Amino acid sequence: MPNAKPYRIKSITEIHRLMGLPKPHHPLISILDLKGLKSDPDIHAVIFDLYVISMKRGCDNLFYGQQKYDFDEGLMAFMSPGQVLRGEENGVPPNLEGWMLFIHPDFLWNTSLATKIRKYEYFGYSTNEALFLSDKEEMVINDLVKNIRTEYHSNIDKFSQDIIISNLETLLNYAERFYQRQFITRKITNHKILDRFEEMVNEYLSNEALLSKGLPSVQYFADALNISSKYLSSLLKQLTGQTTRQIIHNKLIDKAKEKLSTTELSVSEIAYELGFEHPQSFNKLFKSKTRQSPLDFRQSFN
């Protein structure tokens, strides 16, 4: 596939124009049926300045980042403005079914979702972390989309936006519930990710990486595990009750306690060995986790 610069789509009207469709019924929201949909063969990657929610079946040529994903099973994917979606040169596969819901951020203005939509972390997941639905779950989602579609095709009045927003918020809440179910039903795979993550953190804290690379970031481990940082934190929160950052910090504190209790290094030297540029940052983190300063801990231990 050519490494072409992604084509940026800024409006609902532009999507319809690129797909050779009639003008949208609403300038800020649209639902497209994927069956028989034609795409521009010269555009291989797009960046949407929109929220995108999709339900797909029978698609095996969509990518997110560098990873290919198979959509033979029915599943949902969520994209926030600024994410990249790309496909192979052959374009939309002939057996593709489903729908895509496009929402311009302006449509959410002055509604309950204007700021609340940011709490749905799955908008930051990658396509390879899509939501697999049971037949019953798929029916629930499709019924809500049917309500949105009916309202979309009706005459726009002062109730239209509220009704669409209500159904959209319900859809997002169900997606949240179904993702939590997915974390549970895929327990073996998820625990393998947890085990590998803990191995990587321990390894990072046990070698010279702290001195050469500094404090480990959430993104560092997410990249190494080939998953998005938000998905990793959501997964760990479900399995351990803690986010990725909290686990990293707790292991850093454990390492600090070990050095404070078994060495004669100064607090500043320990902070430096743990990757902190400034001892004050180390002191602040240590006290927030233990309710003691590093010196108080050392004195109480002795």
Secondary structure, 3 states (H helix, E strand, C coil): CCCCCCEEECCHHHHHHHCCCCCCCECCEEEEECCCCCCCCCCCEEEECCEEEEEEECEEEEEECCEEEEECCCEEEEECCCCEEEECCCCCCCCCEEEEEEECHHHHCCCCHHHHHHHCHHHHCCHHHCEECCHHHHHHHHHHHHHHHHHHHCCCCCCHHHHHHHHHHHHHHHHHHHHHHHHHHCHHHHHHHHHHHHHHHHHHHHCCHHHHHCCCCHHHHHHHHCCCHHHHHHHHHHHHCCCHHHHHHHHHHHHHHHHHHHCCCCHHHHHHHCCCCCHHHHHHHHHHHHCCCHHHHHHHHC
